[in-house]
Amino acid sequence: VVDNAALVRGLQKQAELTGVVKVEFIGAVSKGLEGKELAEMGDMAEAGVVAFSDDGHYVENAAFMRRALEYSSMFNKMVIDHAEDITLTKNGHMHEGIVSYELGVIGRPAVAEDLAVARDILLSEMTGGHIHIAHVSSKNTVDMVRRAKAKGLNVTCEVTSQHLSFTDEYLREYNPAFKMAPPIRSEDHRQALLEGLKDGTIDAIITDHAPHAYEEKDHEFCCAPNGFSGLETSLAAVITNAYGPDKLSIDQVVYYMSTRPAELMRLDAGVLEVGKPADITVFSTTEEWTVDRNKFYTKGKVSPFDGMTVTGKAKLTVVDGKVVMKEGVVL
């Protein structure tokens, strides 16, 4: 848990010495992610964190979230919000709807996200603090963020490539690779997410990279943990499922996956301009390939895309002017 400045600096040094690409860090909102005592937000901001978040833990106490937003605004940092009311998601394993009823699996209703988002938008309006809704999955959340932006509130949000790619219909075979939090939902929600990108309501497309060892996920569906390795398939997932006529343009794909995320975290990155860092990914929008989780560089070899033929592939990665990946091989 990154909840103090010493740990931030230690991780920064480790990333500098061993990393192939640049890594930024997000500080915890609360010590130990327990939602009881504010973490050392000021010290971590000084150490260079780009935002604050309790990651997969929802900040249940509204007064605590209010303080977090007030305090974070002093350092011009956003609070990234995993918005799910846990009183409605406890023991749930997938989107609550027709498919969950037919499968006999306890669901996680979309309203759990909606309630949490509504509260935190109101707290953002009250405090002026920047609330960023992580991995939006609900059509009502998209509508609420759209209205908040129309009012000029300091509210932004993101969507994952997997929520743009799949619906709960993929869970009919109880494959734990498709289990995530928030869950993939029904087609009407997926379409609302795409519309939110098309009209600019949603600010970014992210990977929500949550790697697990294959042995961790290789259990009965209801016993398996949430999450999978999303980094190495994210671009292809977007090109395959969200790019093209009546969807996103290539400029929008670049904006949502590079330019806008850098803007949100106030990084000098994400654009091709003279004098800017030469951090570049060259990719094809037409190359087809078959995902093989065993070829992943990540230690977590779990992916719902495993075995699928997708379109769009990163061909070359440049960091500070140096080629670090070419044709799928890290140099």
BELFENGI-V422890 format. One record per backbone hydrogen bond with DSSP energy under -1.0 kcal/mol. NH is the residue of the N-H (numbers start at 1). CO is the residue of the C=O. If there is no record, write none. Layout:
# BELFENGI-V422890
NH CO
NH CO
This chain:
# BELFENGI-V422890
3 1
8 4
9 5
10 6
11 7
12 8
13 9
14 10
15 11
16 12
17 13
18 14
19 15
27 51
28 2
31 37
33 30
34 31
39 29
40 3
41 39
44 40
45 41
46 42
47 43
49 44
50 25
52 78
53 27
57 54
60 58
65 61
66 62
67 63
68 64
69 65
70 66
71 67
72 68
73 69
74 71
75 72
77 72
79 130
80 52
81 132
83 81
84 82
85 112
88 85
90 86
92 89
93 106
101 97
102 98
103 99
104 100
105 100
108 94
112 109
114 110
115 111
116 112
117 113
118 114
119 115
120 116
121 117
122 118
123 119
124 120
125 121
126 122
127 123
128 124
131 154
132 79
133 156
134 81
136 158
142 138
143 139
144 140
145 141
146 142
147 143
148 144
149 145
150 146
151 147
152 149
153 148
155 153
156 131
158 133
159 204
161 206
166 162
168 185
170 167
171 168
172 169
174 171
178 175
179 176
190 186
191 187
192 188
193 189
194 190
195 191
196 192
197 193
198 194
199 195
201 196
202 196
203 157
205 256
206 159
210 228
216 213
217 213
218 214
219 217
223 220
224 220
227 179
229 302
234 230
237 233
238 234
239 235
240 236
241 237
242 238
244 248
247 244
248 242
253 249
254 250
255 251
256 252
257 253
258 254
259 254
260 255
262 258
263 259
264 260
265 261
266 263
267 262
269 267
276 273
279 277
280 318
282 316
284 313
289 310
291 308
295 292
296 293
306 303
307 291
308 305
310 289
312 287
313 284
315 282
316 282
317 325
318 280
319 322
321 278
322 319
324 317
325 317
326 329
327 315
329 326
331 324
